[in-house]
């Protein structure tokens, strides 16, 4: 069964906040392990780069709201 980005977006939207945090934590763990196994893995590098960018953008947005 192929799952589309739309399907995943809908599934994510249906999660409780605690479950969404668990999903993010689990993704972090999976990519962290992948990076340990293959330090030059482009998918892991991209995940962490995108995560870092998203955290910075969210922090800046939250600061601008205050």
Biotite code that builds the C-alpha atoms (Angstrom):
import biotite.structure as struc

atoms = struc.array([
    struc.Atom([0.000, 0.000, 0.000], chain_id="A", res_id=1, res_name="UNK", atom_name="CA", element="C"),
    struc.Atom([1.426, 3.365, -1.039], chain_id="A", res_id=2, res_name="UNK", atom_name="CA", element="C"),
    struc.Atom([0.883, 6.181, 1.407], chain_id="A", res_id=3, res_name="UNK", atom_name="CA", element="C"),
    struc.Atom([0.853, 9.683, -0.021], chain_id="A", res_id=4, res_name="UNK", atom_name="CA", element="C"),
    struc.Atom([1.996, 12.886, 1.609], chain_id="A", res_id=5, res_name="UNK", atom_name="CA", element="C"),
    struc.Atom([-1.668, 13.897, 1.783], chain_id="A", res_id=6, res_name="UNK", atom_name="CA", element="C"),
    struc.Atom([-2.523, 10.704, 3.663], chain_id="A", res_id=7, res_name="UNK", atom_name="CA", element="C"),
    struc.Atom([0.296, 11.318, 6.121], chain_id="A", res_id=8, res_name="UNK", atom_name="CA", element="C"),
    struc.Atom([-0.702, 14.965, 6.576], chain_id="A", res_id=9, res_name="UNK", atom_name="CA", element="C"),
    struc.Atom([-4.242, 13.882, 7.433], chain_id="A", res_id=10, res_name="UNK", atom_name="CA", element="C"),
    struc.Atom([-2.976, 11.227, 9.841], chain_id="A", res_id=11, res_name="UNK", atom_name="CA", element="C"),
    struc.Atom([-0.703, 13.748, 11.537], chain_id="A", res_id=12, res_name="UNK", atom_name="CA", element="C"),
    struc.Atom([-3.606, 16.170, 11.908], chain_id="A", res_id=13, res_name="UNK", atom_name="CA", element="C"),
    struc.Atom([-5.642, 13.512, 13.677], chain_id="A", res_id=14, res_name="UNK", atom_name="CA", element="C"),
    struc.Atom([-3.000, 12.881, 16.364], chain_id="A", res_id=15, res_name="UNK", atom_name="CA", element="C"),
    struc.Atom([-3.220, 14.254, 19.865], chain_id="A", res_id=16, res_name="UNK", atom_name="CA", element="C"),
    struc.Atom([-0.378, 16.638, 20.784], chain_id="A", res_id=17, res_name="UNK", atom_name="CA", element="C"),
    struc.Atom([1.363, 13.983, 22.902], chain_id="A", res_id=18, res_name="UNK", atom_name="CA", element="C"),
    struc.Atom([1.221, 11.514, 20.020], chain_id="A", res_id=19, res_name="UNK", atom_name="CA", element="C"),
    struc.Atom([2.633, 14.101, 17.612], chain_id="A", res_id=20, res_name="UNK", atom_name="CA", element="C"),
    struc.Atom([5.556, 14.672, 19.971], chain_id="A", res_id=21, res_name="UNK", atom_name="CA", element="C"),
    struc.Atom([6.122, 10.920, 20.055], chain_id="A", res_id=22, res_name="UNK", atom_name="CA", element="C"),
    struc.Atom([6.159, 10.806, 16.239], chain_id="A", res_id=23, res_name="UNK", atom_name="CA", element="C"),
    struc.Atom([8.766, 13.591, 16.094], chain_id="A", res_id=24, res_name="UNK", atom_name="CA", element="C"),
    struc.Atom([10.860, 11.906, 18.789], chain_id="A", res_id=25, res_name="UNK", atom_name="CA", element="C"),
    struc.Atom([10.735, 8.588, 16.971], chain_id="A", res_id=26, res_name="UNK", atom_name="CA", element="C"),
    struc.Atom([11.709, 10.174, 13.650], chain_id="A", res_id=27, res_name="UNK", atom_name="CA", element="C"),
    struc.Atom([14.636, 11.877, 15.387], chain_id="A", res_id=28, res_name="UNK", atom_name="CA", element="C"),
    struc.Atom([15.740, 8.536, 16.845], chain_id="A", res_id=29, res_name="UNK", atom_name="CA", element="C"),
    struc.Atom([15.496, 6.774, 13.483], chain_id="A", res_id=30, res_name="UNK", atom_name="CA", element="C"),
    struc.Atom([17.565, 9.383, 11.660], chain_id="A", res_id=31, res_name="UNK", atom_name="CA", element="C"),
    struc.Atom([20.024, 9.633, 14.529], chain_id="A", res_id=32, res_name="UNK", atom_name="CA", element="C"),
    struc.Atom([20.606, 5.881, 14.286], chain_id="A", res_id=33, res_name="UNK", atom_name="CA", element="C"),
    struc.Atom([20.922, 6.110, 10.505], chain_id="A", res_id=34, res_name="UNK", atom_name="CA", element="C"),
    struc.Atom([23.513, 8.858, 10.916], chain_id="A", res_id=35, res_name="UNK", atom_name="CA", element="C"),
    struc.Atom([25.469, 6.692, 13.393], chain_id="A", res_id=36, res_name="UNK", atom_name="CA", element="C"),
    struc.Atom([25.507, 3.807, 10.917], chain_id="A", res_id=37, res_name="UNK", atom_name="CA", element="C"),
    struc.Atom([26.311, 6.009, 7.925], chain_id="A", res_id=38, res_name="UNK", atom_name="CA", element="C"),
    struc.Atom([27.721, 9.403, 8.971], chain_id="A", res_id=39, res_name="UNK", atom_name="CA", element="C"),
    struc.Atom([27.557, 10.718, 5.396], chain_id="A", res_id=40, res_name="UNK", atom_name="CA", element="C"),
    struc.Atom([23.953, 9.618, 4.773], chain_id="A", res_id=41, res_name="UNK", atom_name="CA", element="C"),
    struc.Atom([22.276, 12.414, 2.766], chain_id="A", res_id=42, res_name="UNK", atom_name="CA", element="C"),
    struc.Atom([18.762, 11.608, 4.005], chain_id="A", res_id=43, res_name="UNK", atom_name="CA", element="C"),
    struc.Atom([19.797, 11.919, 7.645], chain_id="A", res_id=44, res_name="UNK", atom_name="CA", element="C"),
    struc.Atom([21.713, 15.127, 6.936], chain_id="A", res_id=45, res_name="UNK", atom_name="CA", element="C"),
    struc.Atom([18.691, 16.578, 5.151], chain_id="A", res_id=46, res_name="UNK", atom_name="CA", element="C"),
    struc.Atom([16.363, 15.598, 7.996], chain_id="A", res_id=47, res_name="UNK", atom_name="CA", element="C"),
    struc.Atom([18.538, 17.297, 10.621], chain_id="A", res_id=48, res_name="UNK", atom_name="CA", element="C"),
    struc.Atom([19.093, 20.381, 8.446], chain_id="A", res_id=49, res_name="UNK", atom_name="CA", element="C"),
    struc.Atom([15.346, 20.719, 7.840], chain_id="A", res_id=50, res_name="UNK", atom_name="CA", element="C"),
    struc.Atom([14.600, 20.126, 11.517], chain_id="A", res_id=51, res_name="UNK", atom_name="CA", element="C"),
    struc.Atom([17.094, 22.803, 12.547], chain_id="A", res_id=52, res_name="UNK", atom_name="CA", element="C"),
    struc.Atom([15.629, 25.293, 10.067], chain_id="A", res_id=53, res_name="UNK", atom_name="CA", element="C"),
    struc.Atom([12.089, 24.554, 11.226], chain_id="A", res_id=54, res_name="UNK", atom_name="CA", element="C"),
    struc.Atom([13.002, 24.987, 14.897], chain_id="A", res_id=55, res_name="UNK", atom_name="CA", element="C"),
    struc.Atom([14.674, 28.346, 14.142], chain_id="A", res_id=56, res_name="UNK", atom_name="CA", element="C"),
    struc.Atom([11.716, 29.563, 12.077], chain_id="A", res_id=57, res_name="UNK", atom_name="CA", element="C"),
    struc.Atom([9.231, 28.521, 14.746], chain_id="A", res_id=58, res_name="UNK", atom_name="CA", element="C"),
    struc.Atom([11.261, 30.179, 17.491], chain_id="A", res_id=59, res_name="UNK", atom_name="CA", element="C"),
    struc.Atom([11.510, 33.411, 15.491], chain_id="A", res_id=60, res_name="UNK", atom_name="CA", element="C"),
    struc.Atom([7.785, 33.352, 14.754], chain_id="A", res_id=61, res_name="UNK", atom_name="CA", element="C"),
    struc.Atom([6.984, 32.840, 18.434], chain_id="A", res_id=62, res_name="UNK", atom_name="CA", element="C"),
    struc.Atom([9.282, 35.730, 19.409], chain_id="A", res_id=63, res_name="UNK", atom_name="CA", element="C"),
    struc.Atom([7.554, 38.016, 16.895], chain_id="A", res_id=64, res_name="UNK", atom_name="CA", element="C"),
    struc.Atom([4.158, 37.217, 18.420], chain_id="A", res_id=65, res_name="UNK", atom_name="CA", element="C"),
    struc.Atom([5.209, 38.392, 21.871], chain_id="A", res_id=66, res_name="UNK", atom_name="CA", element="C"),
])
